[in-house]
Amino acid sequence: MKKIAFFDAKPYDKIYFDKMSEDYNFELKYIESKLNEHSAVMADGCDGVIAFVNDSADEKTIHRLHSMGINVLAMRSAGYNNVDFKSAFGKIHVLRVPAYSPFAVAEHAAALLLTLNRKIHRSYNRTREHNFSLSGLIGFDLHGKTVGVVGTGKIGSVFINICRGFGMKIIAYDTFPTPGSGIEYVPLDELFSRSDIISLHCPLTKDTWHLIDKRALSLMKDGVYIINTSRGALIDANSLIDAIKEHKIGAVGLDVYEEETEIFFEDFSDEVLEDDTLARLLTMPNVIVTGHQAFLTGEALNNIARTTLDNLKAYFDGAELTNEICYRCMKFGTCKQAHHERCF
């Protein structure tokens, strides 16, 4: 039986992984701490590691794991910008869950949009205090509005279909447009200037870091709505706050935040929030922040557990690793995977 160190374990993770792990002959060692260079020692004696999107798999962490004889890291997420692939190459195989439920994330993006537009969060708080006034709760019809979708992969495509159901006009930007999709692709600056609503569904790379910054915000319509369920660092938070204060932005829905690593997924309800930028965002009535919960549906959690365990089984069985990501893949775009081999 293979023993796997499971970092940043939450109660909802255990529900879905426990009911499947015996089928794979794995013993899961649940560790509440996030993976980093210091906590990595808790994986000593294990055969592999399962980590999440806010764990740190930097150079020192990779070295520590490898020195303990661990050669496989299974990310139970689609995102992997927290992994130092250059350090991992040749030492630790990195696997991920490329898709668990595009519907979950896309539907959450739509929920943020609807809540912000119709002021559901504000009316909920009012009625609990027996205040049934409608002042300040005016929204707008989504029908006929233009939504700009950045990234038209699986999640972005589902979000587009949802928006089509509302009768919205769709424009999109993607470095790899989907042929035959019927989507109107436009340059990024044009998307910024034409959109009433902008929703981000792209990965975080060196090219998309602070995709929405002061310059991008200056191109947008007054009163634009911005939704981000992808990666926090796609948006320069300080420039965003300035634009909100200047009434350039109508509303913002964030499920992610650039400095979320030590905050999201944890309970700080009895403490003073030390992140001043996030604290300012949380005070604004036209901003909704959710704690990276867009993926959190039963279907998604089930798929995450199944794919993560399948990835580990394939590794230990010596099978092809279809969900492996490596330094060569990222730097050159091709590697041994193209020949149905492991990356190293």
C-alpha positions in Angstrom: 0.0 0.0 0.0 1.4 3.4 -1.0 1.4 6.1 1.6 0.5 9.6 0.3 1.0 12.9 2.2 -2.1 15.1 1.7 -1.3 18.7 2.4 -3.7 21.5 3.2 -6.4 19.0 4.0 -9.9 20.3 4.6 -13.0 18.3 5.9 -14.7 18.4 2.4 -11.5 16.9 0.8 -11.6 14.0 3.2 -15.2 13.1 2.4 -14.4 12.5 -1.3 -10.9 11.1 -1.0 -11.7 8.7 1.8 -14.5 7.0 -0.1 -12.2 6.3 -3.0 -8.7 5.8 -1.6 -9.2 2.2 -0.6 -10.1 1.3 -4.2 -6.6 2.5 -5.1 -4.8 0.8 -2.2 -3.5 4.2 -1.0 -3.1 5.3 2.6 -3.7 9.0 2.9 -1.9 11.0 5.6 -3.9 14.1 6.0 -1.9 17.2 7.0 -3.7 20.5 7.8 -0.6 22.6 7.1 0.1 24.0 3.7 3.0 22.5 1.8 6.2 24.5 1.9 9.9 24.1 2.6 9.3 23.7 6.4 6.2 21.5 6.4 7.6 19.2 3.7 9.4 17.2 6.4 5.9 15.8 7.4 5.9 13.8 4.2 8.9 11.8 5.4 8.2 8.1 4.9 5.5 8.7 2.3 5.7 7.6 -1.4 4.0 10.7 -2.9 2.4 14.1 -2.1 -0.9 15.6 -2.9 -1.0 19.4 -2.8 -3.4 22.2 -3.6 -3.3 25.5 -5.5 -2.1 27.6 -2.5 0.6 25.2 -1.4 4.2 26.2 -2.2 6.3 23.8 -4.4 9.2 26.1 -4.8 12.9 25.1 -5.2 13.6 24.5 -1.5 10.4 22.4 -1.1 11.1 20.4 -4.2 14.6 19.7 -2.9 13.3 18.7 0.5 10.7 16.3 -1.0 13.2 14.7 -3.4 15.8 14.2 -0.6 13.2 12.1 1.2 12.8 9.9 -1.9 9.5 11.4 -3.0 9.3 11.5 -6.8 5.7 12.4 -7.5 3.6 15.5 -6.7 -0.1 15.3 -7.5 -1.8 18.7 -7.7 -5.5 18.4 -6.9 -6.2 21.5 -9.0 -6.0 22.8 -12.5 -3.7 25.6 -11.6 0.0 25.1 -11.1 1.7 28.5 -11.0 2.8 27.7 -7.5 5.2 24.9 -8.8 8.9 25.5 -9.7 8.9 23.3 -12.7 12.6 24.0 -13.5 13.6 22.7 -10.1 11.2 19.7 -10.3 12.4 18.6 -13.8 14.3 15.3 -13.5 13.4 14.9 -9.8 9.7 15.0 -9.2 6.9 14.3 -11.7 4.2 16.9 -11.3 0.6 15.9 -12.2 -2.6 17.9 -12.1 -6.4 17.8 -12.6 -6.9 19.7 -15.9 -10.6 19.9 -15.6 -13.0 19.0 -12.8 -16.1 20.9 -13.5 -16.1 23.9 -15.8 -19.8 24.3 -15.0 -19.0 24.9 -11.3 -16.6 27.8 -12.0 -18.6 29.3 -14.8 -21.8 29.2 -12.8 -20.1 30.8 -9.9 -19.0 33.6 -12.2 -22.6 34.1 -13.3 -23.7 34.0 -9.7 -21.3 36.8 -8.8 -22.5 38.9 -11.8 -26.2 38.4 -10.9 -25.7 39.1 -7.2 -23.7 42.3 -7.9 -26.1 43.6 -10.6 -29.3 43.0 -8.6 -27.7 43.9 -5.2 -28.8 40.6 -3.7 -26.1 40.8 -1.0 -27.3 44.2 0.1 -31.0 43.3 0.1 -30.3 40.1 2.0 -28.6 42.1 4.8 -31.4 44.7 4.8 -34.3 42.3 5.1 -32.6 40.5 8.0 -32.9 43.8 9.8 -36.5 44.2 8.7 -35.6 46.9 6.2 -37.6 46.4 3.0 -36.6 49.7 1.3 -35.7 49.4 -2.4 -33.6 52.5 -2.5 -30.1 51.9 -3.9 -31.0 48.5 -5.3 -31.5 49.3 -9.0 -29.8 46.9 -11.4 -29.9 46.6 -15.2 -31.1 44.1 -17.7 -28.4 41.7 -18.7 -30.2 41.2 -22.0 -28.5 43.1 -24.8 -25.4 44.0 -22.7 -21.9 43.2 -24.1 -19.8 40.8 -22.1 -16.1 40.4 -22.8 -14.7 37.0 -22.0 -11.0 36.7 -21.6 -10.1 33.0 -22.2 -12.4 30.7 -24.1 -11.3 27.3 -22.8 -13.7 24.9 -21.1 -14.7 27.3 -18.3 -14.9 30.4 -20.5 -17.0 28.5 -23.1 -19.5 27.4 -20.5 -19.7 31.0 -19.2 -20.3 32.2 -22.8 -23.2 29.7 -23.1 -24.7 31.0 -19.9 -24.5 34.6 -21.1 -26.1 33.6 -24.4 -29.0 32.3 -22.4 -29.5 35.8 -21.0 -29.5 37.2 -24.5 -26.1 39.0 -24.1 -23.7 40.0 -26.8 -20.5 38.1 -26.6 -17.0 39.2 -27.6 -13.9 37.4 -26.5 -10.1 37.4 -26.5 -7.9 34.3 -26.5 -4.4 33.7 -27.8 -5.7 30.4 -29.2 -9.3 31.1 -30.6 -11.6 28.2 -30.9 -12.3 27.7 -34.6 -16.0 27.3 -35.7 -17.2 28.5 -32.3 -19.2 31.4 -33.6 -17.5 33.6 -31.1 -16.5 37.1 -32.1 -12.8 37.4 -31.2 -11.4 40.9 -30.8 -8.0 42.4 -29.7 -7.7 42.7 -25.9 -7.9 46.5 -25.9 -11.0 46.4 -28.0 -12.6 44.0 -25.6 -11.8 46.4 -22.7 -13.3 49.4 -24.5 -16.5 47.7 -25.7 -17.5 45.5 -22.8 -20.2 46.3 -20.2 -19.0 43.3 -18.3 -15.6 41.6 -18.3 -15.1 38.1 -17.0 -11.6 36.5 -16.7 -11.2 32.8 -17.5 -7.5 32.6 -18.5 -4.5 31.0 -16.7 -1.8 33.1 -14.9 1.4 33.4 -17.0 4.1 36.0 -17.3 2.0 37.5 -20.1 -1.3 37.6 -18.2 0.2 38.9 -14.9 -1.7 42.1 -14.0 -3.6 41.8 -17.3 -6.0 44.4 -15.8 -3.8 47.3 -14.7 -4.1 51.0 -14.6 -3.8 51.3 -18.4 -6.4 48.6 -19.1 -8.8 50.1 -16.6 -8.5 53.5 -18.4 -9.7 51.9 -21.6 -12.9 50.5 -20.1 -16.4 52.0 -20.1 -17.5 53.9 -17.0 -19.5 51.6 -14.8 -17.9 48.4 -16.2 -18.4 45.2 -14.1 -15.4 42.9 -13.6 -15.6 39.3 -12.6 -12.5 37.1 -11.8 -12.8 33.4 -11.0 -9.4 32.5 -12.4 -6.2 33.7 -10.7 -5.9 36.7 -8.4 -2.7 38.1 -10.0 -4.6 38.7 -13.3 -5.7 42.0 -11.7 -3.5 44.7 -10.1 -5.6 45.1 -6.9 -4.3 48.6 -6.0 -5.1 50.0 -9.5 -8.5 48.3 -9.1 -9.2 50.0 -5.8 -8.3 53.4 -7.4 -10.7 52.8 -10.3 -13.5 51.9 -7.9 -12.9 55.0 -5.8 -13.0 57.1 -9.0 -16.3 55.5 -9.9 -14.8 54.1 -13.1 -15.9 50.6 -12.1 -19.5 49.7 -11.4 -18.9 46.5 -9.5 -16.3 43.8 -9.0 -16.8 40.1 -8.2 -13.6 38.3 -7.0 -13.3 34.6 -6.1 -9.5 35.0 -6.2 -7.0 37.5 -4.9 -3.3 38.0 -5.7 -2.1 37.7 -2.1 -4.6 35.0 -1.1 -2.2 32.2 -0.2 -2.0 32.7 3.5 -5.6 33.9 3.8 -8.1 32.0 1.7 -9.4 28.6 2.9 -8.7 29.6 6.5 -10.9 31.1 9.3 -9.8 34.6 10.5 -13.2 35.6 11.9 -11.7 36.3 15.3 -8.7 38.2 14.1 -7.9 41.6 12.5 -7.2 41.2 8.8 -3.6 42.3 8.2 -3.9 42.6 4.4 -4.9 46.2 4.0 -5.7 45.9 0.3 -8.1 43.0 0.8 -9.6 44.8 3.9 -10.3 47.8 1.7 -12.0 45.8 -0.9 -14.2 44.1 1.6 -15.5 47.4 2.8 -16.8 48.5 -0.6 -20.5 47.9 -1.2 -20.1 47.2 -4.9 -17.4 44.5 -4.3 -18.1 40.8 -3.5 -15.2 38.6 -2.5 -15.6 34.9 -2.1 -12.8 32.7 -0.8 -11.8 30.7 -3.9 -15.0 28.7 -3.7 -16.0 28.7 -7.4 -14.9 25.1 -7.8 -16.8 23.9 -4.7 -19.5 21.6 -5.9 -20.0 17.9 -5.1 -19.5 17.0 -8.7 -16.2 18.9 -8.9 -14.9 17.5 -5.6 -15.7 14.0 -6.8 -13.9 14.6 -10.1 -10.9 16.1 -8.3 -10.5 13.1 -6.1 -11.0 10.6 -8.9 -8.5 12.2 -11.3 -5.9 12.9 -8.6 -6.0 9.2 -7.5 -6.0 8.1 -11.1 -2.9 10.2 -11.7 -1.1 8.6 -8.8 -2.1 5.1 -9.7 -0.7 5.7 -13.3 2.6 6.9 -11.8 3.0 3.9 -9.5 1.9 1.5 -12.2 4.5 2.8 -14.6 1.7 3.8 -17.0 1.6 6.9 -19.2 1.1 10.2 -17.3 -1.4 12.0 -19.4 -1.8 14.8 -16.9 1.9 15.5 -16.3 3.3 19.0 -16.6 7.0 19.7 -16.8 9.6 22.3 -17.4 10.1 21.2 -21.0 6.4 21.3 -21.7 6.2 24.8 -20.4 9.4 26.2 -21.9 9.4 24.6 -25.3 5.8 23.4 -25.8 6.8 19.9 -26.6 8.3 17.0 -24.7 8.2 13.2 -24.6 4.5 13.3 -23.8 3.9 13.8 -27.5 5.3 10.3 -27.9 3.2 8.9 -25.1 6.2 8.8 -22.7 6.9 10.3 -19.4 8.5 13.7 -19.4 11.7 12.3 -17.9 
